[in-house]
């Protein structure tokens, strides 16, 4: 066993390399701007040309510390592309060149441009976002309103999700008046220091406003959508006999057993008519299946069709190789489901003639994605504050048909809430479900708990 320890005045721990120091120091606090130090690296523009300026401040990145005692001017690239773009101003640590600094990351022009990605390669370079800059086509200068603040702070926070902002007590007493407008508009409120409420809890930094996003680890109970529970008899085609199997089922009271005769060659062995269902938003599909003989991948197939009897399948899923006599849970990525808007039949297809065999199937089901968001809710009658920023954790595994699964949510866009607060009003945040067509689990998913173990800016 090799043991490392440091720092000491003498001995093996007296010499500490960059990587060793970073390994230790990054445990002290997460990355971000140092709260309360000088002007906190505020990025701004003053219509002085193709540039932005960064006020004094200090930053902590992966155990590296840098500070500036003078204002920086950051030049931006010209844009003659014909489309707007978004640039990012970032603080970075560069382990290759042994430097820390503030840089501009030039975005890609587009009709609806998106911000360029940060470089976050441990041991090489790590960047954190300070601001985004809207760059117009053919611009000659950057105005103050073109800069959006994305700073996040490195101080540890309190456990909260339904954390409450302090009440407004007088004009101008709004805590996070980022816009400097005397509190006429709430702009970007922090997840304030709060307390445990119900079962939803998040760590978040006690910064004056959250310019970043958050990550949350939650436990989610999900009930997959049952396309066919195999309780009702399927229709068997010629040279195939269908029967209810009541000893091998994985859920419910029965499975479907197909005795395929030697005279059957290839094609649909059996199918089931179902009520028309739109499956295009689902991500995974599952089926329990057993063959009394060993099969190779693709010998058997699960098919979905928007016509009766599975005569022209819209989707075909190859069953993996099966060991003889073993009930196996198959899992497939759905892939392109654009043609599955009105599925009315599900079937078992024999793609390779294996002679006589007995195939048993149970529980054809699907999972989609559940979308969670950080919702800003006004606690003041008359205010309309319901801004929600959503992340999209997707379910990617299934061990039983009803399961509890840890999911990591990442929401990288700031929550922005607008309104006109009155004295005594406050704002709280809550983790909520998105309830629309894109949330394919509907009411079948419940948040068990949501806990972030460390505040982690994104």
Buried (B, 14 or more C-beta within 10 A) or exposed (E): EEEEEBEEEEEEEEEBEEEBBBBBBBEEBBBBBBBEEBEBBBBBBEEEBBBBBBBBBBBBBBBBEBBBEEEBEBEBEEBEBEBBBBBBBBBBBBBEEEEBBBBBBBBEBEEEBEBBEBBBEEEEBBBBBBBBBBBBEEBEEBEEEBBBBBBBBBBBBBBBBBBBBEBBEEEEBBBBBBBEEEBBBBBBBBBBBBEEBEEBBBBBBBBBBBBBBBBBBBBBEBBBBBBBBBBEEBBBBEBBEBBBBEEBBBBBEBBBBBBBEEEBEEBBBBBBBBEEBEBBBBBBBBBBBBBBBBBBEBBBBBBBBBEEBBEEBBBBBBBBEBEEEEBBBBBBEBEEBEBBBBBBBBBBBBBEEBEEBBBBBBBBBBBBBBBBBBBBBBBBEEBEBEBBBBBBBEBEEBEEBEBEBEBEBEBBBBBBBBBBBEEEBBBBBBBBBBEEEEBBBBEBBBBEEBBBEEBBBB
